[in-house]
Amino acid sequence: MDQAGRCAEAEPIYQRALARGKPAAALLNNAGNHYVACGDPAKARNYFEQLAALSPNHPNANLQLARLELAAGEFSQAEQRLEKLAASLPPDFGLLLLLGRAAGRAGHYARAVESLEAAIRLKPEDPAAALEAGLANAAAGNSTRAVFLLARAQREFPSQPGIALALARAAEDAGYFGDAAAAYGQYLARVPADQAARRDRARALAMTVSGHDEGLRELSSYVARNPRDPLGHFYAAQAGWESDADAALARLAKAIELDAKLAPAHVARAWLLNRLGRSEEALPHLESALKIAPNQAPALDLLGAVLLSLDRAKDAEAPLRAAAKIAPTDAGVALHLGRALIELGRDDEGQQWLDKYRNLRPARQRSARREAGMIELATLDPAGQRAREIERFRAMAKSRPDDPLLQANLAGLLLADGQRDEALREYRALAGLNGDTAIWAQAGRALSAAGELEAARPFLERAGLRTDPAAAAIALARKGKQRAASDLLDEALRESPSNADLHLSRALVAALGGDTAGALERLRRVESRWPDWDRPWIAEGLLLQGPTRTARLRTAVALGAPASIAACENLQEWISGGCGQ
């Protein structure tokens, strides 16, 4: 009768059986199952609790009680019950899935991930497991894994907007901004009234190369419609700081005015002020951020870096040590703490931190990860993934034909895929763009490794000889033509405002013209913007004397400069190629 859904007819039979005295375990179990099937969880729980008291390890009693506890929001209790049950039984997909769900709802994300990943190993294609594991990985901070799992879940449940929203958030956290914008778009197609999601989609879009301008326009429009939303101002500042730093500072100030406890806005304003050389102004914002959230490693690290830029290494040590304790594998923290200790004369310990930085230093990532496509890759085989990557880079390079990094990556992918003729055509197109030495070196190395030595030679020569506006400006400055050199660099920077070589050369030209203070200020801005590049640290060290000089040169060596740089007498000798090469 229960199986046929005839609950009303089954009910009196159970009641007659239960009235005959102390019920046996089988009767309690069947009665509990009856009330579960017939929609009376309170009575079901009563009989299963009696059964568990009679037989503490009864599998069905504990499983059903855990389900009832989950439904009642008693997540930790359900998790504990399921953990004991899982330990006494062979691996079971349904049990692991339920345990992962309970642990995730209880906020025990590491345990949830462990259980759900075990479930996926038993049934790799199960969409419910992929969904739960995706949510758990996202909550645990494993954003990249979450993106792949949630993408697979969305493929199976395309009509559920909550999955699209979770996928968008995970993709954003992982830095896959193009994918995040696409997932937000899918969510908004079903929930168009969600203005917060519309704001967040605009931010994600603005973080991509191809959609930056559109995203910035949408953020500006959103802020105009919602002027009291602090996150709107904050996101608009994040998206627009490079093109208009003053406007970004004003937006950040407005975000803080609307929500004084918005710690990320304080940190962002401090970061931008420091980057603009206004380090003293950055300090109060970092102090405010750390009062709101005292144990945030990024804020502590930035505070240490700002204090170092103000030559206050002694004050920088404490926040940097605190950041290192919270984030022991953060490469930037290790670099800054190493610098501080060397400047304080504790060379051996400082060198240990710089060595740790070298081990932790992340590989340089291409900016194209911001573009859409990572979600689709989750559903393709390796050959399909490779073809999709090439297609994606080709589309991005077409939309940004002036971007040498996209062109270099497209050519490199084609070369690695064995498409030699097309790769060489793309490399010839790259040669006509305004790249920097890093891109020329990347192209030259890729072609050399593929045996294309003739095609590699011009790129390697450009990387080594620096026959670009930066090199021409340095040549002019060494001949005493500082004004012409500065004008040349200013013109080049208007065309390529994010070219690191040009910014560094602007500082070197100032130094060669005798403006040491101006050169140091520019160098520190370059260091702030490209903190893992050795050349500005070399230049600054060679402009200084004493322990500070030693600290800067040690930092440069930690970043990859040759140890022989210490033999350079001065900046001019290094620029001329007479030492430290």
Secondary structure, 3 states (H helix, E strand, C coil): CCCCCCHHHHHHHHHHHHCCCCCCHHHHHHHHHHHHHCCCHHHHHHHHHHHHHHCCCCHHHHHHHHHHHHHCCCHHHHHHHHHHHHHHCCCCHHHHHHHHHHHHHCCCHHHHHHHHHHHHHHCCCCHHHHHHHHHHHHHCCCHHHHHHHHHHHHHHCCCCHHHHHHHHHHHHHCCCHHHHHHHHHHHHHHCCCCHHHHHHHHHHHHCCCCCHHHHHHHHHHHHHHCCCCHHHHHHHHHHHCCCCHHHHHHHHHHHHHHCCCCHHHHHHHHHHHHHCCCHHHHHHHHHHHHHHCCCCHHHHHHHHHHHHHCCCHHHHHHHHHHHHHHCCCCHHHHHHHHHHHHHCCCHHHHHHHHHHHHHHCCCCCCHHHHCCCHHHHCCCCHHHHHHHHHHHHHHHHHHCCCCHHHHHHHHHHHHHCCCHHHHHHHHHHHHCCCCCHHHHHHHHHHHHHCCCHHHHHHHHHHHHHCCCHHHHHHHHHHCCCHHHHHHHHHHHHHHCCCCHHHHHHHHHHHHHCCCHHHHHHHHHHHHHHCCCCHHHHHHHHHHCCHHHHHHHHHHHHHCCCCHHHHHCCCHHHHHCCCCCC
